[in-house]
Amino acid sequence: MYATIAAAKQVNFNGNINNYMTTEGYTKLAGAPTGYMVQVSGSNRWRRVYCIQRSNSGTHYININGFVQPVCIFDIYSAVKKTNNLT
């Protein structure tokens, strides 16, 4: 079950992305931060979206009080378009 996205925005990640990657180009087990932040329905807090990639496709998720909650990347794209008033 995906988290319900209320709003999303693009925010640059200012850290060193190489700390989250393996030498093969995949992410470490904790995942890598992306350039997206989301608000879940019923919360005012902005949460960073992470991606864990162990093969050709990645899984995007957020951390809510220590629990991993998957998010749909297409919901994030739609929310960013709404936030930026794009059609």
N, C-alpha and C positions, 0 to 999 in steps of 0.2 A: 504494500500500500504506500503510495507516494504521499509526501507532505503536501498540504494545500498551500500554495503560494499566494500571498496577498499582494506583495509588491517585490520588485527586483531592481537592482541597479548594477552598473558596471563600475568597479573600483579596482584600480591597479594594485597588484600585490607587490609590495616594496621589498620583501625579503629575498633571500637567495634561493631560487627555485631548485638549484642543483642539490640542495640539502635534502630534498624530498624525492630525488630520482636515483635509480640504480645505474650501474655502468651500461646496462643493456638498453636503457631508455624507458624502462617501465617505472611506475611509482613504487615507493616503499610501501609497506603494509598499511601505514597510517594514511596514505593518500597524499595528494599534493593540492595546495590551495589554488583556486581558480580566480579569475578576475570578476567574479559575480558575488553579490551579497543579496540575500533574500529576507523578507519578513514572512513568517508563517501566520496564517489566519489566527486571530486571537492573541497576538503578541506584538509588542512595539519594538522588540529587539531585532537589530540587523544581524544576520548570521552569515558567516563565510561559507561558500559552497566549495567542497573538496571533491577531487576526482581520484579514484583508485583504478589503475589500469594494469591488468596482469596479462592481457592478450591484445587482440586488435581493437576491442571496444572498451570504453571506460564506464564506470558507474559513478554517478554524481550523488553526493549525500551532504547532509548537514548534521552537526552534533547538537542535540538538544538535551541538556542536563546529563551528559554522559552516555546518552543513547544515540545510536546512528539511525538517522531517518533518511531513506532515499528520496531524491527529488527528480522529477522529470525535466530534462534539459529543455524540452519544447515548451513546458510551462514557464520556465525561466525566460526564454526568448520572448514569449507572448507578454509576460509581465514587464519586461524591459521596454518593449515597443509601446505599451500603454503608459508607462512612466515617462517616456520621452515623447509622447503624443505622436508616435509614428503609426501609420496604418499598415 
